[in-house]
């Protein structure tokens, strides 16, 4: 269970990192022209893999909680979901 929660949290942090990275590029006038390129690379190459990983991890989380009934995890692992 801890692995699934940590992997979900890291996956969300990766998504937020790219969001802030592209926002940072857009706010810089000298690099604003490169932002659409970064957005296209992310949306075509990284986002489909990240979405697939998110769906697999959600299924694993549901499997752990509903079928295996193993939801024991420290509050630090559950805290990003509150």
HTML snippet that shows the backbone in 3Dmol.js (N, CA, C, O; Angstrom):
<script src="https://3Dmol.org/build/3Dmol-min.js"></script>
<div id="view" style="width:600px;height:400px;position:relative"></div>
<script>
const pdb = `
ATOM      1  N   UNK A   1       0.825  -1.192   0.000  1.00  0.00           N
ATOM      2  CA  UNK A   1       0.000   0.000   0.000  1.00  0.00           C
ATOM      3  C   UNK A   1       0.868   1.253   0.000  1.00  0.00           C
ATOM      4  O   UNK A   1       0.558   2.234  -0.676  1.00  0.00           O
ATOM      5  N   UNK A   2       1.956   1.212   0.763  1.00  0.00           N
ATOM      6  CA  UNK A   2       2.812   2.404   0.819  1.00  0.00           C
ATOM      7  C   UNK A   2       3.393   2.724  -0.548  1.00  0.00           C
ATOM      8  O   UNK A   2       3.490   3.888  -0.935  1.00  0.00           O
ATOM      9  N   UNK A   3       3.781   1.678  -1.278  1.00  0.00           N
ATOM     10  CA  UNK A   3       4.353   1.905  -2.604  1.00  0.00           C
ATOM     11  C   UNK A   3       3.341   2.588  -3.523  1.00  0.00           C
ATOM     12  O   UNK A   3       3.688   3.521  -4.247  1.00  0.00           O
ATOM     13  N   UNK A   4       2.105   2.129  -3.493  1.00  0.00           N
ATOM     14  CA  UNK A   4       1.071   2.710  -4.353  1.00  0.00           C
ATOM     15  C   UNK A   4       0.832   4.170  -3.987  1.00  0.00           C
ATOM     16  O   UNK A   4       0.715   5.018  -4.872  1.00  0.00           O
ATOM     17  N   UNK A   5       0.758   4.467  -2.704  1.00  0.00           N
ATOM     18  CA  UNK A   5       0.528   5.852  -2.281  1.00  0.00           C
ATOM     19  C   UNK A   5       1.701   6.759  -2.641  1.00  0.00           C
ATOM     20  O   UNK A   5       1.502   7.890  -3.085  1.00  0.00           O
ATOM     21  N   UNK A   6       2.916   6.265  -2.451  1.00  0.00           N
ATOM     22  CA  UNK A   6       4.100   7.067  -2.800  1.00  0.00           C
ATOM     23  C   UNK A   6       4.165   7.278  -4.310  1.00  0.00           C
ATOM     24  O   UNK A   6       4.481   8.377  -4.766  1.00  0.00           O
ATOM     25  N   UNK A   7       3.870   6.239  -5.089  1.00  0.00           N
ATOM     26  CA  UNK A   7       3.907   6.376  -6.545  1.00  0.00           C
ATOM     27  C   UNK A   7       2.839   7.349  -7.036  1.00  0.00           C
ATOM     28  O   UNK A   7       3.099   8.134  -7.948  1.00  0.00           O
ATOM     29  N   UNK A   8       1.653   7.313  -6.453  1.00  0.00           N
ATOM     30  CA  UNK A   8       0.615   8.282  -6.825  1.00  0.00           C
ATOM     31  C   UNK A   8       1.042   9.708  -6.491  1.00  0.00           C
ATOM     32  O   UNK A   8       0.832  10.626  -7.283  1.00  0.00           O
ATOM     33  N   UNK A   9       1.633   9.886  -5.333  1.00  0.00           N
ATOM     34  CA  UNK A   9       2.091  11.218  -4.936  1.00  0.00           C
ATOM     35  C   UNK A   9       3.186  11.722  -5.871  1.00  0.00           C
ATOM     36  O   UNK A   9       3.157  12.880  -6.288  1.00  0.00           O
ATOM     37  N   UNK A  10       4.143  10.872  -6.201  1.00  0.00           N
ATOM     38  CA  UNK A  10       5.211  11.282  -7.119  1.00  0.00           C
ATOM     39  C   UNK A  10       4.661  11.593  -8.508  1.00  0.00           C
ATOM     40  O   UNK A  10       5.116  12.531  -9.163  1.00  0.00           O
ATOM     41  N   UNK A  11       3.699  10.820  -8.952  1.00  0.00           N
ATOM     42  CA  UNK A  11       3.088  11.079 -10.254  1.00  0.00           C
ATOM     43  C   UNK A  11       2.404  12.444 -10.272  1.00  0.00           C
ATOM     44  O   UNK A  11       2.485  13.169 -11.263  1.00  0.00           O
ATOM     45  N   UNK A  12       1.734  12.791  -9.183  1.00  0.00           N
ATOM     46  CA  UNK A  12       1.098  14.108  -9.107  1.00  0.00           C
ATOM     47  C   UNK A  12       2.142  15.221  -9.052  1.00  0.00           C
ATOM     48  O   UNK A  12       1.941  16.281  -9.645  1.00  0.00           O
ATOM     49  N   UNK A  13       3.252  14.995  -8.348  1.00  0.00           N
ATOM     50  CA  UNK A  13       4.308  16.004  -8.297  1.00  0.00           C
ATOM     51  C   UNK A  13       4.943  16.220  -9.668  1.00  0.00           C
ATOM     52  O   UNK A  13       5.294  17.348 -10.011  1.00  0.00           O
ATOM     53  N   UNK A  14       5.093  15.166 -10.449  1.00  0.00           N
ATOM     54  CA  UNK A  14       5.640  15.311 -11.797  1.00  0.00           C
ATOM     55  C   UNK A  14       4.707  16.164 -12.650  1.00  0.00           C
ATOM     56  O   UNK A  14       5.159  17.039 -13.388  1.00  0.00           O
ATOM     57  N   UNK A  15       3.407  15.908 -12.549  1.00  0.00           N
ATOM     58  CA  UNK A  15       2.423  16.703 -13.293  1.00  0.00           C
ATOM     59  C   UNK A  15       2.508  18.175 -12.890  1.00  0.00           C
ATOM     60  O   UNK A  15       2.529  19.055 -13.750  1.00  0.00           O
ATOM     61  N   UNK A  16       2.558  18.439 -11.586  1.00  0.00           N
ATOM     62  CA  UNK A  16       2.641  19.825 -11.112  1.00  0.00           C
ATOM     63  C   UNK A  16       3.950  20.486 -11.528  1.00  0.00           C
ATOM     64  O   UNK A  16       3.969  21.677 -11.835  1.00  0.00           O
ATOM     65  N   UNK A  17       5.055  19.719 -11.543  1.00  0.00           N
ATOM     66  CA  UNK A  17       6.337  20.275 -11.961  1.00  0.00           C
ATOM     67  C   UNK A  17       6.257  20.770 -13.405  1.00  0.00           C
ATOM     68  O   UNK A  17       6.687  21.885 -13.701  1.00  0.00           O
ATOM     69  N   UNK A  18       5.711  19.952 -14.303  1.00  0.00           N
ATOM     70  CA  UNK A  18       5.618  20.382 -15.697  1.00  0.00           C
ATOM     71  C   UNK A  18       4.674  21.561 -15.862  1.00  0.00           C
ATOM     72  O   UNK A  18       4.906  22.428 -16.705  1.00  0.00           O
ATOM     73  N   UNK A  19       3.617  21.604 -15.071  1.00  0.00           N
ATOM     74  CA  UNK A  19       2.705  22.749 -15.135  1.00  0.00           C
ATOM     75  C   UNK A  19       3.427  24.034 -14.741  1.00  0.00           C
ATOM     76  O   UNK A  19       3.311  25.047 -15.431  1.00  0.00           O
ATOM     77  N   UNK A  20       4.168  24.001 -13.643  1.00  0.00           N
ATOM     78  CA  UNK A  20       4.893  25.197 -13.206  1.00  0.00           C
ATOM     79  C   UNK A  20       6.059  25.525 -14.132  1.00  0.00           C
ATOM     80  O   UNK A  20       6.392  26.697 -14.310  1.00  0.00           O
ATOM     81  N   UNK A  21       6.680  24.512 -14.721  1.00  0.00           N
ATOM     82  CA  UNK A  21       7.768  24.754 -15.660  1.00  0.00           C
ATOM     83  C   UNK A  21       7.256  25.502 -16.886  1.00  0.00           C
ATOM     84  O   UNK A  21       7.867  26.480 -17.315  1.00  0.00           O
ATOM     85  N   UNK A  22       6.150  25.051 -17.447  1.00  0.00           N
ATOM     86  CA  UNK A  22       5.602  25.706 -18.635  1.00  0.00           C
ATOM     87  C   UNK A  22       5.092  27.102 -18.291  1.00  0.00           C
ATOM     88  O   UNK A  22       5.230  28.022 -19.097  1.00  0.00           O
ATOM     89  N   UNK A  23       4.506  27.272 -17.108  1.00  0.00           N
ATOM     90  CA  UNK A  23       4.099  28.618 -16.678  1.00  0.00           C
ATOM     91  C   UNK A  23       5.303  29.532 -16.532  1.00  0.00           C
ATOM     92  O   UNK A  23       5.232  30.709 -16.887  1.00  0.00           O
ATOM     93  N   UNK A  24       6.401  29.012 -16.016  1.00  0.00           N
ATOM     94  CA  UNK A  24       7.616  29.806 -15.874  1.00  0.00           C
ATOM     95  C   UNK A  24       8.197  30.206 -17.213  1.00  0.00           C
ATOM     96  O   UNK A  24       8.677  31.327 -17.377  1.00  0.00           O
ATOM     97  N   UNK A  25       8.156  29.298 -18.169  1.00  0.00           N
ATOM     98  CA  UNK A  25       8.651  29.617 -19.507  1.00  0.00           C
ATOM     99  C   UNK A  25       7.761  30.673 -20.158  1.00  0.00           C
ATOM    100  O   UNK A  25       8.259  31.571 -20.838  1.00  0.00           O
ATOM    101  N   UNK A  26       6.460  30.571 -19.956  1.00  0.00           N
ATOM    102  CA  UNK A  26       5.551  31.548 -20.564  1.00  0.00           C
ATOM    103  C   UNK A  26       5.692  32.929 -19.940  1.00  0.00           C
ATOM    104  O   UNK A  26       5.471  33.934 -20.615  1.00  0.00           O
ATOM    105  N   UNK A  27       6.056  32.994 -18.668  1.00  0.00           N
ATOM    106  CA  UNK A  27       6.170  34.300 -18.020  1.00  0.00           C
ATOM    107  C   UNK A  27       7.469  35.015 -18.379  1.00  0.00           C
ATOM    108  O   UNK A  27       7.578  36.225 -18.182  1.00  0.00           O
ATOM    109  N   UNK A  28       8.437  34.301 -18.894  1.00  0.00           N
ATOM    110  CA  UNK A  28       9.696  34.906 -19.312  1.00  0.00           C
ATOM    111  C   UNK A  28       9.551  35.341 -20.778  1.00  0.00           C
ATOM    112  O   UNK A  28       9.373  34.493 -21.653  1.00  0.00           O
ATOM    113  N   UNK A  29       9.625  36.640 -21.056  1.00  0.00           N
ATOM    114  CA  UNK A  29       9.388  37.106 -22.430  1.00  0.00           C
ATOM    115  C   UNK A  29      10.381  36.554 -23.452  1.00  0.00           C
ATOM    116  O   UNK A  29      10.017  36.348 -24.610  1.00  0.00           O
ATOM    117  N   UNK A  30      11.611  36.313 -23.052  1.00  0.00           N
ATOM    118  CA  UNK A  30      12.594  35.835 -24.020  1.00  0.00           C
ATOM    119  C   UNK A  30      12.409  34.359 -24.360  1.00  0.00           C
ATOM    120  O   UNK A  30      12.880  33.912 -25.405  1.00  0.00           O
ATOM    121  N   UNK A  31      11.738  33.596 -23.506  1.00  0.00           N
ATOM    122  CA  UNK A  31      11.539  32.166 -23.758  1.00  0.00           C
ATOM    123  C   UNK A  31      10.086  31.814 -24.046  1.00  0.00           C
ATOM    124  O   UNK A  31       9.761  30.636 -24.192  1.00  0.00           O
ATOM    125  N   UNK A  32       9.210  32.801 -24.131  1.00  0.00           N
ATOM    126  CA  UNK A  32       7.781  32.530 -24.294  1.00  0.00           C
ATOM    127  C   UNK A  32       7.479  31.810 -25.607  1.00  0.00           C
ATOM    128  O   UNK A  32       6.488  31.085 -25.694  1.00  0.00           O
ATOM    129  N   UNK A  33       8.299  31.993 -26.608  1.00  0.00           N
ATOM    130  CA  UNK A  33       8.071  31.323 -27.888  1.00  0.00           C
ATOM    131  C   UNK A  33       8.318  29.830 -27.834  1.00  0.00           C
ATOM    132  O   UNK A  33       7.832  29.093 -28.692  1.00  0.00           O
ATOM    133  N   UNK A  34       9.068  29.370 -26.839  1.00  0.00           N
ATOM    134  CA  UNK A  34       9.364  27.942 -26.727  1.00  0.00           C
ATOM    135  C   UNK A  34       8.301  27.183 -25.945  1.00  0.00           C
ATOM    136  O   UNK A  34       8.293  25.953 -25.966  1.00  0.00           O
ATOM    137  N   UNK A  35       7.416  27.871 -25.265  1.00  0.00           N
ATOM    138  CA  UNK A  35       6.407  27.215 -24.426  1.00  0.00           C
ATOM    139  C   UNK A  35       5.488  26.289 -25.220  1.00  0.00           C
ATOM    140  O   UNK A  35       5.207  25.189 -24.744  1.00  0.00           O
ATOM    141  N   UNK A  36       5.003  26.674 -26.412  1.00  0.00           N
ATOM    142  CA  UNK A  36       4.162  25.726 -27.150  1.00  0.00           C
ATOM    143  C   UNK A  36       4.902  24.439 -27.515  1.00  0.00           C
ATOM    144  O   UNK A  36       4.304  23.363 -27.548  1.00  0.00           O
ATOM    145  N   UNK A  37       6.186  24.549 -27.786  1.00  0.00           N
ATOM    146  CA  UNK A  37       6.974  23.348 -28.087  1.00  0.00           C
ATOM    147  C   UNK A  37       7.076  22.425 -26.891  1.00  0.00           C
ATOM    148  O   UNK A  37       6.930  21.209 -27.022  1.00  0.00           O
ATOM    149  N   UNK A  38       7.328  23.000 -25.723  1.00  0.00           N
ATOM    150  CA  UNK A  38       7.378  22.186 -24.503  1.00  0.00           C
ATOM    151  C   UNK A  38       6.017  21.561 -24.211  1.00  0.00           C
ATOM    152  O   UNK A  38       5.928  20.406 -23.796  1.00  0.00           O
ATOM    153  N   UNK A  39       4.966  22.335 -24.432  1.00  0.00           N
ATOM    154  CA  UNK A  39       3.622  21.809 -24.210  1.00  0.00           C
ATOM    155  C   UNK A  39       3.288  20.667 -25.152  1.00  0.00           C
ATOM    156  O   UNK A  39       2.657  19.693 -24.741  1.00  0.00           O
ATOM    157  N   UNK A  40       3.701  20.768 -26.406  1.00  0.00           N
ATOM    158  CA  UNK A  40       3.454  19.692 -27.368  1.00  0.00           C
ATOM    159  C   UNK A  40       4.236  18.436 -27.008  1.00  0.00           C
ATOM    160  O   UNK A  40       3.708  17.327 -27.090  1.00  0.00           O
ATOM    161  N   UNK A  41       5.483  18.607 -26.614  1.00  0.00           N
ATOM    162  CA  UNK A  41       6.288  17.444 -26.223  1.00  0.00           C
ATOM    163  C   UNK A  41       5.669  16.762 -25.015  1.00  0.00           C
ATOM    164  O   UNK A  41       5.573  15.535 -24.968  1.00  0.00           O
ATOM    165  N   UNK A  42       5.253  17.554 -24.045  1.00  0.00           N
ATOM    166  CA  UNK A  42       4.640  16.965 -22.850  1.00  0.00           C
ATOM    167  C   UNK A  42       3.331  16.270 -23.189  1.00  0.00           C
ATOM    168  O   UNK A  42       3.086  15.150 -22.739  1.00  0.00           O
ATOM    169  N   UNK A  43       2.483  16.930 -23.984  1.00  0.00           N
ATOM    170  CA  UNK A  43       1.163  16.352 -24.262  1.00  0.00           C
ATOM    171  C   UNK A  43       1.238  15.130 -25.168  1.00  0.00           C
ATOM    172  O   UNK A  43       0.390  14.243 -25.065  1.00  0.00           O
ATOM    173  N   UNK A  44       2.218  15.061 -26.041  1.00  0.00           N
ATOM    174  CA  UNK A  44       2.308  13.923 -26.955  1.00  0.00           C
ATOM    175  C   UNK A  44       3.147  12.772 -26.413  1.00  0.00           C
ATOM    176  O   UNK A  44       2.851  11.612 -26.699  1.00  0.00           O
ATOM    177  N   UNK A  45       4.179  13.065 -25.643  1.00  0.00           N
ATOM    178  CA  UNK A  45       5.082  12.008 -25.189  1.00  0.00           C
ATOM    179  C   UNK A  45       4.892  11.617 -23.732  1.00  0.00           C
ATOM    180  O   UNK A  45       4.824  10.429 -23.416  1.00  0.00           O
ATOM    181  N   UNK A  46       4.807  12.582 -22.856  1.00  0.00           N
ATOM    182  CA  UNK A  46       4.801  12.267 -21.428  1.00  0.00           C
ATOM    183  C   UNK A  46       3.408  12.077 -20.845  1.00  0.00           C
ATOM    184  O   UNK A  46       3.204  11.183 -20.023  1.00  0.00           O
ATOM    185  N   UNK A  47       2.450  12.894 -21.250  1.00  0.00           N
ATOM    186  CA  UNK A  47       1.126  12.824 -20.636  1.00  0.00           C
ATOM    187  C   UNK A  47       0.419  11.484 -20.853  1.00  0.00           C
ATOM    188  O   UNK A  47      -0.189  10.983 -19.906  1.00  0.00           O
ATOM    189  N   UNK A  48       0.462  10.871 -22.047  1.00  0.00           N
ATOM    190  CA  UNK A  48      -0.201   9.563 -22.181  1.00  0.00           C
ATOM    191  C   UNK A  48       0.393   8.504 -21.248  1.00  0.00           C
ATOM    192  O   UNK A  48      -0.346   7.717 -20.657  1.00  0.00           O
ATOM    193  N   UNK A  49       1.711   8.480 -21.115  1.00  0.00           N
ATOM    194  CA  UNK A  49       2.341   7.540 -20.189  1.00  0.00           C
ATOM    195  C   UNK A  49       1.947   7.847 -18.750  1.00  0.00           C
ATOM    196  O   UNK A  49       1.667   6.938 -17.969  1.00  0.00           O
ATOM    197  N   UNK A  50       1.928   9.116 -18.408  1.00  0.00           N
ATOM    198  CA  UNK A  50       1.576   9.512 -17.047  1.00  0.00           C
ATOM    199  C   UNK A  50       0.114   9.196 -16.741  1.00  0.00           C
ATOM    200  O   UNK A  50      -0.203   8.773 -15.629  1.00  0.00           O
ATOM    201  N   UNK A  51      -0.768   9.391 -17.695  1.00  0.00           N
ATOM    202  CA  UNK A  51      -2.180   9.061 -17.507  1.00  0.00           C
ATOM    203  C   UNK A  51      -2.373   7.555 -17.344  1.00  0.00           C
ATOM    204  O   UNK A  51      -3.145   7.119 -16.491  1.00  0.00           O
ATOM    205  N   UNK A  52      -1.677   6.760 -18.156  1.00  0.00           N
ATOM    206  CA  UNK A  52      -1.749   5.309 -18.023  1.00  0.00           C
ATOM    207  C   UNK A  52      -1.242   4.868 -16.656  1.00  0.00           C
ATOM    208  O   UNK A  52      -1.853   4.016 -16.011  1.00  0.00           O
ATOM    209  N   UNK A  53      -0.131   5.442 -16.216  1.00  0.00           N
ATOM    210  CA  UNK A  53       0.411   5.110 -14.900  1.00  0.00           C
ATOM    211  C   UNK A  53      -0.565   5.497 -13.795  1.00  0.00           C
ATOM    212  O   UNK A  53      -0.721   4.759 -12.821  1.00  0.00           O
ATOM    213  N   UNK A  54      -1.216   6.633 -13.933  1.00  0.00           N
ATOM    214  CA  UNK A  54      -2.198   7.076 -12.938  1.00  0.00           C
ATOM    215  C   UNK A  54      -3.370   6.095 -12.851  1.00  0.00           C
ATOM    216  O   UNK A  54      -3.810   5.748 -11.755  1.00  0.00           O
ATOM    217  N   UNK A  55      -3.869   5.652 -13.998  1.00  0.00           N
ATOM    218  CA  UNK A  55      -4.977   4.699 -13.999  1.00  0.00           C
ATOM    219  C   UNK A  55      -4.572   3.362 -13.393  1.00  0.00           C
ATOM    220  O   UNK A  55      -5.345   2.759 -12.647  1.00  0.00           O
ATOM    221  N   UNK A  56      -3.370   2.896 -13.706  1.00  0.00           N
ATOM    222  CA  UNK A  56      -2.882   1.640 -13.126  1.00  0.00           C
ATOM    223  C   UNK A  56      -2.741   1.776 -11.615  1.00  0.00           C
ATOM    224  O   UNK A  56      -3.102   0.860 -10.876  1.00  0.00           O
ATOM    225  N   UNK A  57      -2.228   2.893 -11.155  1.00  0.00           N
ATOM    226  CA  UNK A  57      -2.057   3.086  -9.716  1.00  0.00           C
ATOM    227  C   UNK A  57      -3.398   3.232  -8.998  1.00  0.00           C
ATOM    228  O   UNK A  57      -3.532   2.782  -7.860  1.00  0.00           O
ATOM    229  N   UNK A  58      -4.377   3.842  -9.629  1.00  0.00           N
ATOM    230  CA  UNK A  58      -5.704   3.936  -9.005  1.00  0.00           C
ATOM    231  C   UNK A  58      -6.343   2.556  -8.910  1.00  0.00           C
ATOM    232  O   UNK A  58      -6.966   2.231  -7.899  1.00  0.00           O
ATOM    233  N   UNK A  59      -6.194   1.741  -9.953  1.00  0.00           N
ATOM    234  CA  UNK A  59      -6.702   0.365  -9.893  1.00  0.00           C
ATOM    235  C   UNK A  59      -5.978  -0.411  -8.800  1.00  0.00           C
ATOM    236  O   UNK A  59      -6.607  -1.175  -8.068  1.00  0.00           O
ATOM    237  N   UNK A  60      -4.663  -0.227  -8.679  1.00  0.00           N
ATOM    238  CA  UNK A  60      -3.907  -0.904  -7.617  1.00  0.00           C
ATOM    239  C   UNK A  60      -4.354  -0.430  -6.241  1.00  0.00           C
ATOM    240  O   UNK A  60      -4.436  -1.229  -5.308  1.00  0.00           O
ATOM    241  N   UNK A  61      -4.642   0.856  -6.106  1.00  0.00           N
ATOM    242  CA  UNK A  61      -5.125   1.380  -4.828  1.00  0.00           C
ATOM    243  C   UNK A  61      -6.485   0.783  -4.473  1.00  0.00           C
ATOM    244  O   UNK A  61      -6.716   0.394  -3.328  1.00  0.00           O
ATOM    245  N   UNK A  62      -7.380   0.712  -5.452  1.00  0.00           N
ATOM    246  CA  UNK A  62      -8.688   0.103  -5.206  1.00  0.00           C
ATOM    247  C   UNK A  62      -8.556  -1.385  -4.887  1.00  0.00           C
ATOM    248  O   UNK A  62      -9.266  -1.902  -4.024  1.00  0.00           O
ATOM    249  N   UNK A  63      -7.658  -2.066  -5.575  1.00  0.00           N
ATOM    250  CA  UNK A  63      -7.427  -3.484  -5.300  1.00  0.00           C
ATOM    251  C   UNK A  63      -6.926  -3.682  -3.872  1.00  0.00           C
ATOM    252  O   UNK A  63      -7.388  -4.570  -3.156  1.00  0.00           O
ATOM    253  N   UNK A  64      -5.976  -2.842  -3.473  1.00  0.00           N
ATOM    254  CA  UNK A  64      -5.418  -2.969  -2.122  1.00  0.00           C
ATOM    255  C   UNK A  64      -6.464  -2.687  -1.049  1.00  0.00           C
ATOM    256  O   UNK A  64      -6.506  -3.375  -0.030  1.00  0.00           O
ATOM    257  N   UNK A  65      -7.298  -1.693  -1.266  1.00  0.00           N
ATOM    258  CA  UNK A  65      -8.252  -1.313  -0.219  1.00  0.00           C
ATOM    259  C   UNK A  65      -9.503  -2.172  -0.211  1.00  0.00           C
ATOM    260  O   UNK A  65     -10.026  -2.472   0.862  1.00  0.00           O
ATOM    261  N   UNK A  66     -10.003  -2.579  -1.376  1.00  0.00           N
ATOM    262  CA  UNK A  66     -11.279  -3.283  -1.428  1.00  0.00           C
ATOM    263  C   UNK A  66     -11.149  -4.806  -1.442  1.00  0.00           C
ATOM    264  O   UNK A  66     -11.989  -5.494  -0.862  1.00  0.00           O
ATOM    265  N   UNK A  67     -10.128  -5.341  -2.082  1.00  0.00           N
ATOM    266  CA  UNK A  67     -10.008  -6.792  -2.211  1.00  0.00           C
ATOM    267  C   UNK A  67      -9.040  -7.358  -1.182  1.00  0.00           C
ATOM    268  O   UNK A  67      -9.379  -8.296  -0.460  1.00  0.00           O
ATOM    269  N   UNK A  68      -7.847  -6.801  -1.111  1.00  0.00           N
ATOM    270  CA  UNK A  68      -6.852  -7.292  -0.154  1.00  0.00           C
ATOM    271  C   UNK A  68      -7.150  -6.767   1.243  1.00  0.00           C
ATOM    272  O   UNK A  68      -6.752  -7.375   2.237  1.00  0.00           O
ATOM    273  N   UNK A  69      -7.845  -5.646   1.320  1.00  0.00           N
ATOM    274  CA  UNK A  69      -8.179  -4.965   2.576  1.00  0.00           C
ATOM    275  C   UNK A  69      -6.923  -4.617   3.374  1.00  0.00           C
ATOM    276  O   UNK A  69      -6.844  -4.825   4.585  1.00  0.00           O
ATOM    277  N   UNK A  70      -5.965  -4.091   2.657  1.00  0.00           N
ATOM    278  CA  UNK A  70      -4.726  -3.656   3.296  1.00  0.00           C
ATOM    279  C   UNK A  70      -4.588  -2.159   3.047  1.00  0.00           C
ATOM    280  O   UNK A  70      -4.008  -1.737   2.046  1.00  0.00           O
ATOM    281  N   UNK A  71      -5.115  -1.380   3.949  1.00  0.00           N
ATOM    282  CA  UNK A  71      -5.019   0.073   3.806  1.00  0.00           C
ATOM    283  C   UNK A  71      -4.178   0.679   4.903  1.00  0.00           C
ATOM    284  O   UNK A  71      -4.316   1.858   5.229  1.00  0.00           O
ATOM    285  N   UNK A  72      -3.311  -0.127   5.468  1.00  0.00           N
ATOM    286  CA  UNK A  72      -2.446   0.380   6.529  1.00  0.00           C
ATOM    287  C   UNK A  72      -1.293   1.158   5.905  1.00  0.00           C
ATOM    288  O   UNK A  72      -0.448   0.606   5.199  1.00  0.00           O
ATOM    289  N   UNK A  73      -1.288   2.408   6.180  1.00  0.00           N
ATOM    290  CA  UNK A  73      -0.221   3.269   5.727  1.00  0.00           C
ATOM    291  C   UNK A  73      -0.088   4.425   6.696  1.00  0.00           C
ATOM    292  O   UNK A  73      -1.070   4.855   7.303  1.00  0.00           O
ATOM    293  N   UNK A  74       1.092   4.914   6.836  1.00  0.00           N
ATOM    294  CA  UNK A  74       1.327   6.031   7.740  1.00  0.00           C
ATOM    295  C   UNK A  74       0.546   7.253   7.260  1.00  0.00           C
ATOM    296  O   UNK A  74       0.190   7.352   6.086  1.00  0.00           O
ATOM    297  N   UNK A  75       0.289   8.162   8.165  1.00  0.00           N
ATOM    298  CA  UNK A  75      -0.424   9.392   7.802  1.00  0.00           C
ATOM    299  C   UNK A  75       0.354  10.194   6.762  1.00  0.00           C
ATOM    300  O   UNK A  75      -0.240  10.944   5.988  1.00  0.00           O
ATOM    301  N   UNK A  76       1.676  10.043   6.739  1.00  0.00           N
ATOM    302  CA  UNK A  76       2.486  10.770   5.761  1.00  0.00           C
ATOM    303  C   UNK A  76       2.202  10.283   4.347  1.00  0.00           C
ATOM    304  O   UNK A  76       2.309  11.058   3.397  1.00  0.00           O
ATOM    305  N   UNK A  77       1.844   9.015   4.194  1.00  0.00           N
ATOM    306  CA  UNK A  77       1.528   8.500   2.867  1.00  0.00           C
ATOM    307  C   UNK A  77       0.122   8.894   2.425  1.00  0.00           C
ATOM    308  O   UNK A  77      -0.120   9.094   1.235  1.00  0.00           O
ATOM    309  N   UNK A  78      -0.803   9.004   3.373  1.00  0.00           N
ATOM    310  CA  UNK A  78      -2.179   9.356   3.039  1.00  0.00           C
ATOM    311  C   UNK A  78      -2.395  10.868   2.978  1.00  0.00           C
ATOM    312  O   UNK A  78      -3.379  11.312   2.386  1.00  0.00           O
ATOM    313  N   UNK A  79      -1.521  11.658   3.560  1.00  0.00           N
ATOM    314  CA  UNK A  79      -1.751  13.101   3.684  1.00  0.00           C
ATOM    315  C   UNK A  79      -1.954  13.829   2.352  1.00  0.00           C
ATOM    316  O   UNK A  79      -2.742  14.774   2.327  1.00  0.00           O
ATOM    317  N   UNK A  80      -1.303  13.460   1.244  1.00  0.00           N
ATOM    318  CA  UNK A  80      -1.589  14.192   0.000  1.00  0.00           C
ATOM    319  C   UNK A  80      -3.005  13.992  -0.518  1.00  0.00           C
ATOM    320  O   UNK A  80      -3.448  14.743  -1.387  1.00  0.00           O
ATOM    321  N   UNK A  81      -3.720  13.007  -0.011  1.00  0.00           N
ATOM    322  CA  UNK A  81      -5.055  12.718  -0.517  1.00  0.00           C
ATOM    323  C   UNK A  81      -6.147  13.309   0.348  1.00  0.00           C
ATOM    324  O   UNK A  81      -7.326  13.084   0.078  1.00  0.00           O
ATOM    325  N   UNK A  82      -5.792  14.064   1.386  1.00  0.00           N
ATOM    326  CA  UNK A  82      -6.793  14.709   2.237  1.00  0.00           C
ATOM    327  C   UNK A  82      -7.065  16.102   1.770  1.00  0.00           C
ATOM    328  O   UNK A  82      -7.882  16.804   2.365  1.00  0.00           O
TER     329      UNK A  82
END
`;
const viewer = $3Dmol.createViewer("view");
viewer.addModel(pdb, "pdb");
viewer.setStyle({}, {cartoon: {color: "spectrum"}});
viewer.zoomTo();
viewer.render();
</script>
